[in-house]
Amino acid sequence: MRLIDLNPCWVGHGGEGVTDTATGAAIPRREQVAIDFDCPCGCGSRCCIEFANPLDGGPPTRTDDHTWTRTGDTFETLTLTPSIQRVGGCGWHGHITNGEAA
């Protein structure tokens, strides 16, 4: 199944009115730090995958192990590693490789 058929959208982070809960410091707006798409299993849920290497060239927005390495810069060329395992809900486990979800 093509990723483009799963209604993907790039996800941003921060911006006006968004602050760090620990410090109160403003979090600047960033773009394309993650991707959100319909779950390939057809359950109706959305999957949000945060990048270890965001398209904007900045650092990851998370500091834990819940990020995926991205290659490709369009929905048609995107590859994410490692595999994706949805925890809870449908439990879909699969890959995004060269714009294909399987």
C-alpha positions in Angstrom: 0.0 0.0 0.0 1.4 3.4 -0.9 1.9 5.8 2.0 0.4 8.6 -0.1 -2.9 6.6 0.0 -2.9 6.8 3.8 -3.6 10.5 4.0 -0.1 11.4 5.3 0.8 14.9 6.6 3.9 16.4 8.0 3.8 17.3 11.7 5.3 20.5 13.2 6.3 21.3 16.7 6.3 24.4 19.0 5.3 27.8 17.9 3.4 30.8 19.3 2.1 30.2 22.8 3.9 26.8 23.2 6.3 26.7 26.2 8.6 24.1 27.9 6.7 22.9 30.9 9.8 22.6 33.0 11.4 26.0 32.2 8.6 28.1 30.8 10.8 29.0 27.8 9.1 29.5 24.5 9.5 26.6 22.0 10.2 27.9 18.5 8.1 26.7 15.6 9.6 23.8 13.6 8.2 22.0 10.6 8.4 18.4 9.4 9.6 16.8 12.6 7.2 13.8 12.2 4.7 12.2 10.0 1.0 11.4 10.7 -0.9 8.9 8.6 -3.9 6.5 8.6 -3.0 3.1 10.1 -2.3 0.7 7.3 -4.4 -2.0 8.9 -7.6 0.0 8.3 -8.6 0.3 11.9 -9.3 4.0 11.5 -6.6 5.2 13.8 -3.7 7.5 12.9 0.0 6.8 13.4 2.3 9.6 14.4 6.0 8.8 13.9 8.6 11.3 15.2 11.9 11.5 13.3 15.4 11.1 14.8 16.6 13.3 11.9 13.8 15.8 11.1 13.5 17.3 7.6 14.2 20.8 9.0 17.7 19.7 9.9 17.3 20.4 13.6 17.6 17.8 16.4 14.8 15.4 17.3 12.0 16.8 19.4 12.1 13.8 21.7 15.1 12.7 23.8 13.9 9.1 24.4 14.1 6.1 22.1 10.7 6.7 20.5 12.0 8.2 17.2 12.6 6.7 13.8 15.5 7.3 11.3 14.2 8.8 8.1 15.5 8.7 4.6 13.7 10.3 1.7 12.1 13.8 1.9 8.7 13.1 0.2 5.8 10.8 1.0 6.7 8.9 -2.1 10.3 8.3 -1.1 10.1 8.0 2.7 11.8 5.1 4.4 11.6 4.8 8.2 13.8 2.5 10.4 13.3 0.4 12.5 10.0 -1.2 11.9 6.9 0.4 13.4 5.0 -1.4 16.1 1.7 0.2 17.3 1.4 -0.3 21.1 -2.2 -0.8 22.1 -5.1 -0.5 19.7 -4.8 -2.7 16.7 -1.1 -3.5 17.3 -0.1 -3.1 13.6 3.5 -3.9 13.0 5.1 -3.0 9.7 7.5 -1.0 7.7 7.5 2.2 5.6 10.0 1.6 2.7 10.4 3.9 -0.3 6.9 5.2 0.2 5.3 1.8 0.7 3.6 0.7 3.9 3.6 -3.1 4.5 
